[in-house]
Amino acid sequence: MDIVYYLVQNTLPVAVALLLVALGGMFSERSGVINIALEGIMLFGAYIGCLFVYFIEKNPIPAQVIFLLAMLIAALAGLIYSLLLSWAAINMKADQTIVGTALNMLVPAVILLFSKMFFMSDGVTTKTRFYIREVKGLSNIPVIGKLFFQNTYLSIYIGGLILIIATIVFYKTRFGLRLRACGEHPQAADSVGINVHRMRYAGVAISGILGGMGGFFYAVGVTDGNTNGHTGVAGFGFLALAVLIFGQWKPIQIMFAALFFAFLRTLAYSVALIPFLKSLNISQDYYKMLPYIATMIVLAFTSKRSRAPKAEGIPYDKGMR
């Protein structure tokens, strides 16, 4: 059982980071804007969040308060960076895939330049650890307590809350209905008085907020507070896109897809703890390839059944019908 506890406790931080970024991509793409820039938004949010922690951690502030403040700063950073995509894709009607790719390439270079200039390193590393040994009162619950309330991070609970809010907003509010309408048939949405450009800005803005938060959660829960321009976020933004497609642009399915890919990644780094896998004497490098191989296999078998929003990637021209 100890191995099961270990796998679950280490899978959840990875899954939450993937989940938030994929949910952000869902809001953007459901509004009609392809967000290839999730990788760049993640890295930008992670770096700005860790930079905030680096400067504030010398003050006598509780670690979890610093975590919440840095999370908000990372969300704001993601929002600001996503506005570049919004402006280019919505106002300038630029090719969304090319813009997203350019934004992904820009962030690592900026981080390296900034870090070399001010820190003489490739990135920023923080000393504060946000690890929660146990949640008092809940950690003693049989099985569940050890799985979810011991050796964890605050990001796990925040991620669960955001999933619930995102699902309600997406399916049960007027905003969610209008957002989906703009991604399916913007002309029809416009004909009933919905401002398509404004809704698309909102969708991309939400993706920026969630992408920035997801990047910071990745830096805290996966790389232990280390963010640089060389390793970036290890392709998690692109993996989040795969999670988004595998989850069919639906919140609950995205959650299960995120758990699946996160479990494969955790398994790859836990081979030495699992006697059966260790006995196979296979190089750990092969196991580390698992999430990305699984991505290709899953997309190969599900892409034919995938149903992306009809107006995704198509700039909206009010004069066309």
N, C-alpha and C positions, 0 to 999 in steps of 0.2 A: 504493500500500500504506500510505502514511503516514496517509491518511484512514481506512482500515480499522482501523489500530492505534488511532488517536484515538477512533473510535467505540466500539470494544470496551473500551478503557481507561476511558471515561467512562460506558459503559452499565453496567458491572459494579457500581460503588458504588450506583447507583440500584436495580439489580435485587436486590442483597443486602438493602437496606433493605425493599423490597417483599416479598421472599421470607420474611424472618424474621417480619414482621408477619402475613403471610398464613398461615404455618405456625402461628403462635400462634392465629390465628382458627380454623384447622383443628382443633387440639386442643380448643378451647373448644366449637365447634359439634358436633364428633363426640361430645362428652360429653353434648350436649343443651342447651347454653346459647348463645343467639345473642349474639355479641359485637359490637354496633354501636359500642361504646366504644373500638375500636381507634385511632381518630383521637386521642381524648383521652389514651389510654395512651401512644401514640407521643410526643405533645407533652410530656406530663409527664416521661417518661423522658429525652427530649432535653434538656429544660430543666434537670432535676436533674443530669444528666450534665455538661452544659456549665457549670453552676454549680460543680460539683466541680472541673472543670478550671480555672475562673476563679480559685478560691481556692488551688489547689495548684501552678499553673504557675510561680509565682515561685520555687519551690524547685528546686534543681539535680537534677531527676529526669529521666531519659531520656523523650523524648516517647512512645515506644511503651509504656513502663511506665505513664505517666499515662493513656494510651488504655485499657489493660486495666483499670486501677482504675476509671476513669470508666464503662467498659462495665458493670462489676459493680454500680456504684452506680445506673446507669440501669436495669439489670435489677431491682434491689431496689425502686426507685421504681415501676416498672411493676407488680411483684408486689403492692406495698402498695395501689396505686390500684385494681388489679383486684379486690381483696378487697371493695371497695364494691359492685361488680357481683355478686360471689358471694353476699354477704350478702343483698342485695335480691332477687336472682333465685331463690336456692335456699332460704334461710331464710324470707324474707318472701313468696315466691311472687309477686313483682311482675311487671308486664309488662316483659319483657326489652328490647324495642325502646325503650320510653319511658325506662327506666333508662339504657340506653346513650346515648341522645340527651342526656339530662340531664348525664351525665358528660362528654360531648364539649363541652357548652356551659360547664361549670364551669371547666375547665382554662385556656382563654385568659383568662378574667376574672381568675382567681387570679394568673396569670403577669403580667398587666398591672399589677394592684394591687401585687404584690410588687416588681416591677421599678421602678415609679414611686416607691415608698416608699424603696427602698434604692439604686437606681442612677440614678434620674431619667431613665429611658429606657423604651423599650417592651419590652426584653428584656435578654439578656446576650450579649456577644460575647467570645470568647476569642482569645488571640494565638498560642497554640501550634498549630502545623501538623503534622498526623500523616501527611503525604504521604510516601510512600516512593519515592525516585527510582529505585532498583533494588535487587533482592535479589541480593547477591553470590553468585556460583557458579551461579545459575539464570538470571540475566538474559541470559547469553550463548548459551543454547540457541536454535538457529535457529527463527524464527517464534514458537514457544511462549514463549520467553523474553521477547520484546518485547511479546507480547500480555498475559501474565499476571504477569510479574515485573519490569516497568518501569512507572514512573509509576502507582503503585497505592496501595492502603491495606491495612492489616492486616485490616480488616473483610471483605475478599474471601475470605481463607483461613478466617477464623472462620465466615463464612456457609456456605462449602462443607462444613466439618466439622459444623456444626449440621444441615445438610440430611441428611448421612449418618446422624448419630445419630438424628434425628427419624424417618427412614425405618425404621431398625432397630427403634426403640422402638415405632413405630406398627404394624408388621407382624409382628415377630418376638418380642415379649415378652408376658408375661401381662398386664402393665399395659395395653398397647395393645389387646389383645383385650377386656379388661374395659371400657376407655374407650369403644370402639366399640359394645359391647353396651348400655351405658347411654344412648347416643344413638339406638340403633335400637329397643330394647325394654327399657326400664328395669324393668318388672314382672318380666320373665323373668330379668333379671340379678339382681334382688333375691331372687327365689325360689331361686337357687343360692348365696346368701350374699354377694353383692357389695353393698357399701355405696354406693348410688347417689349420695347426697349427697356423700360423701367423694370419689368419682371425679369428680364435676362440679366440686367445689372444686379438685381437682388440675388438671383441664382448663383452667379459667379462670386458675388460678395460672400455668400454663405459658404461656398466651396473654399474661399480664401481663409475665412475664419476657422473652419473645421480642419483645413489642411495645415494651417499654422499651428493649431493646437496638437494635431496628430504628429507633426514633426517634433514638437517639444516633448510630447509623451514618448516618442521614439528615443530621443536623446536621453531622457531621464530613465526610462524603464528598460532600454535595450543596450545603449552604448554607455550608460552610467555617467552621463553628464559631459560627454566628449563630442564636439562637433567640429569638423574641419572640411575644407573644400576638396580634399583628395578623395576621401571615402564617401563623403556626402551622407546620404541616408540609404546607401547600399541598394539602390533601385526600388525602394519601397513605394515610391510614387507610382512607378510603372506596375508594380505588383498590385497596388490598390486599384489601378485601372482594370487589371485582370479580375480582381475580386468584384469590381463593379459590374463587369460584363457577365461573369459567372453568376452573380446574384441577380441578373436580369433587371437592374435598375430599381430593385425593390428592397426596402430597408431590412426586413427580417431575413430574406435570402442572402443579402450582403453580409449580415452578421454571421450566418453559418459558413459562408465562403471564407470570411476573415479567420474564423476559428480553424477551419481546415488548413489553410496555408500557414497560419501561425503555428499550428501543431507540428506540421512537417518541418518547419524551421527549428523549433525547439527540439524535436527528435534528433535532428542532424547534429546539434551541439550537445546531446546527452548520450551519445553512443556508449561512452565509457561506463555509464551508470546502468546500462541495460545488458545483463549477462548474455542474452541470446544474440543481440546485435554485435556485442564485443567479440563473441566466439567466432563470428563469421570472418573476422580479421580483414575487413574491407576498409580501405582508407577513408578517413572522415571527410575528405574532400568530395567524395562521391555523394555522401549523405547531404552535404551542404548544397549540392546541386538540386536536391529533391524539390524544393518549393518552385524552382524555375522550370524544371522538367515537367512537374505536375501542371504548372500554368499552361505550358504549350499543349500538353495532352488534353487537358480540360477544355481549353479554347478550341482545339481541333474538333472535339466531339460535340461541343455545345454551340459553336458559332452559327451553324445552320438554323438552329432553333431560336437564336437570339433575336430579340425584337427591340432594336434601338428606337428612340423617339424619331418620328418621321422627319421632323424639321431640324434634326441635330446637324450642326455644322453648316447650315444654310443661312447666310446673312439675310435678315428681314428687310425687305424694301417695301415701305408703306404704299408706294405707287403701283406695286404689282398685285395682281389678284389671281 
